[in-house]
Amino acid sequence: MLRTTVLLMFLSMGALQAQDVIEVASAKRAASLAAEVFYLARDVGDRMSQHLIGAEVDYDPAEWDEVIRLADEAVVLNPHMHQPRSAKLFALVATERKGEDEIRDCALEILEVYADDIPALVVLVEYHRIHGNDDQVLQYKERALEVDPGLGPALDLILMGD
């Protein structure tokens, strides 16, 4: 409440423009959404993992839709945020309801913001392996190994295929 009053005082004195107040509010909302998306994705992911090993848990795959919706909303508010994009990528891969191209596009968006994102690089290795793009597989594999040389065995398993 006090913060709002101070902002209004500065606005009325002309020290802040209305656009400044809107940008501050938008950044605050984006940060709040990023945290919400992170915790929701972690919670849904934990319950999904428990469900996959046969535990009796309250898990509905449709919950990933909310993760995707919130992630998209956070990215609209702040296009430079990395965390919501990662949560969305996890949700897209976890549900397998979205098309491969949407998963690829999400991974590419992440790399535009954060070039060393391991999950995005691994997703792109797998995507291009499936589609027979050997040059792209090699490119993303090398990038992933530059970021984390210990990924070699995991990437080799991915490249072995189904």
Buried (B, 14 or more C-beta within 10 A) or exposed (E): EEEEEEBEEBBEEEEBEEEEBEEEEEEEBBBEBBEBBBEBBEEBBEBBEBBEEEEEEEBEBEBBEBBBEBBBBBBEBBEEBBBBBBBBBBBBBBBEEBEBEEBBBBBEBBBEBBEEBEBBBBBBBBBBBEEEBEEBBEBBBEBBBEEBEEBEEBBEEBEEEE
